[in-house]
Amino acid sequence: MVGGGGGGVGGGLLENANPLIYERSGERPVTEGEEDEQHPLTLEELNVVEQVRVQVSDPESTVAVAFTPTIPHCSMATLIGLSIKVKLLRSLPQRFKMDVHITPGTHASEHAVNKQLADKERVAAALENTHLLEVVNQCLSARS
């Protein structure tokens, strides 16, 4: 970790102070407004979410989003996944089944994070936590 300013959740340390920045695609995925708390860039600009890793099947009512944390030990992975899941819940009709998971082989705690994100009761409990919901809402808010 690298010391940084006062931003971020839970402290002022940045895990990846110099991320690679990618151009936005022409079409915007559902996760358009999401931002990583550690960087003032969208998840798409950090290459955390890419359109090629978003699969939507309208006839089957399914959406699968694979996201790639900026570094293998990213402490924000669960929050990023939860934010993506909340964005989908708020944006899609209720008939859709959502699968939000870490791109295989890109995070040290991939299995544990994916298990948390797939557990409906844990997600519901997390969203009942007012502080955590406030943080998720900040992640989803549009840039000023």
C-alpha positions in Angstrom: 0.0 0.0 0.0 1.0 3.5 -0.6 0.2 6.5 1.7 -2.3 8.9 0.2 -4.7 11.6 1.0 -7.8 11.3 3.2 -10.0 9.7 0.6 -11.3 6.1 0.6 -13.3 4.0 3.0 -11.7 3.1 6.3 -8.6 5.2 6.0 -6.4 7.3 3.9 -4.2 4.6 2.2 -4.3 3.9 -1.5 -3.7 0.4 -2.7 -3.0 1.3 -6.3 -1.9 4.9 -6.4 -1.1 4.8 -10.2 -3.7 2.7 -11.9 -3.8 2.1 -15.6 -6.6 4.2 -17.2 -8.5 3.0 -20.2 -10.7 4.9 -22.6 -14.5 4.5 -22.1 -16.3 2.5 -24.7 -18.8 4.1 -26.9 -21.8 2.3 -25.3 -22.2 2.6 -21.6 -22.9 -0.6 -19.6 -25.4 -0.6 -16.7 -22.5 0.2 -14.3 -21.9 3.6 -15.9 -22.1 5.7 -12.7 -20.0 3.5 -10.4 -16.8 4.6 -9.0 -14.0 3.0 -6.9 -13.8 4.9 -3.7 -9.9 4.9 -4.0 -9.8 6.6 -7.4 -12.0 9.4 -8.9 -12.5 7.3 -12.0 -15.3 5.0 -13.1 -14.9 1.2 -12.8 -14.9 1.2 -16.6 -12.0 3.6 -16.8 -10.0 1.5 -14.4 -10.9 -1.6 -16.5 -12.6 -3.2 -13.5 -15.8 -3.6 -15.5 -15.6 -4.2 -19.3 -18.5 -4.5 -21.7 -17.1 -7.9 -22.9 -17.5 -9.3 -19.4 -21.1 -8.3 -19.1 -23.5 -11.0 -20.4 -27.2 -10.3 -20.7 -29.8 -12.7 -21.9 -33.3 -11.1 -22.1 -35.1 -14.4 -23.0 -33.5 -16.2 -20.1 -33.8 -13.1 -17.8 -30.1 -13.4 -16.7 -27.3 -10.9 -16.3 -23.7 -12.0 -15.5 -21.0 -9.4 -14.6 -17.4 -10.4 -14.1 -15.3 -7.6 -12.6 -11.5 -7.4 -12.2 -10.2 -5.6 -9.1 -7.3 -3.2 -9.8 -4.8 -5.4 -7.8 -5.0 -9.0 -6.6 -5.3 -8.0 -2.9 -7.8 -5.2 -3.4 -9.6 -4.6 -0.1 -12.5 -3.0 -2.0 -13.4 -6.1 -4.0 -16.5 -6.9 -1.9 -17.7 -3.3 -1.9 -17.2 -3.0 -5.7 -19.1 -6.3 -6.3 -21.9 -5.2 -3.9 -22.1 -1.8 -5.7 -22.4 -3.5 -9.1 -25.1 -5.8 -7.7 -27.1 -2.9 -6.2 -26.8 -0.9 -9.5 -28.2 -4.0 -11.3 -31.0 -4.4 -8.7 -32.0 -0.8 -9.1 -31.7 -0.7 -12.9 -33.2 -4.0 -14.1 -36.7 -5.5 -13.9 -37.2 -7.9 -11.0 -37.4 -10.9 -13.3 -33.7 -10.8 -13.9 -31.4 -13.2 -12.1 -28.0 -11.6 -11.4 -24.6 -13.1 -11.1 -21.9 -10.7 -10.1 -18.4 -12.3 -9.6 -14.7 -11.6 -9.7 -13.0 -12.5 -13.0 -11.4 -15.9 -12.3 -7.8 -15.8 -11.2 -7.7 -12.0 -10.6 -8.0 -11.7 -6.9 -6.5 -13.5 -3.9 -9.8 -13.9 -2.1 -11.9 -14.6 -5.2 -13.8 -17.6 -3.8 -14.7 -15.9 -0.5 -15.9 -12.7 -2.2 -17.9 -14.5 -4.8 -19.5 -16.6 -2.1 -20.6 -13.4 -0.3 -21.9 -11.8 -3.4 -23.9 -14.9 -4.4 -25.5 -15.2 -0.9 -28.9 -13.4 -1.1 -29.3 -13.2 2.7 -25.8 -11.7 3.2 -26.4 -9.1 0.5 -29.8 -8.2 2.0 -28.2 -8.0 5.5 -25.4 -5.8 4.1 -28.0 -3.4 2.5 -29.8 -3.1 5.9 -26.6 -1.6 7.3 -27.2 2.1 7.0 -23.5 3.0 6.9 -22.7 0.4 4.3 -25.7 1.4 2.2 -24.5 5.0 2.4 -21.0 4.0 1.1 -22.6 2.0 -1.7 -24.8 5.0 -2.7 -21.6 7.1 -2.8 -20.0 4.6 -5.1 -23.0 4.8 -7.4 -23.5 8.5 -7.4 -22.6 10.5 -10.5 -19.4 12.6 -10.5 -19.8 16.3 -9.7 
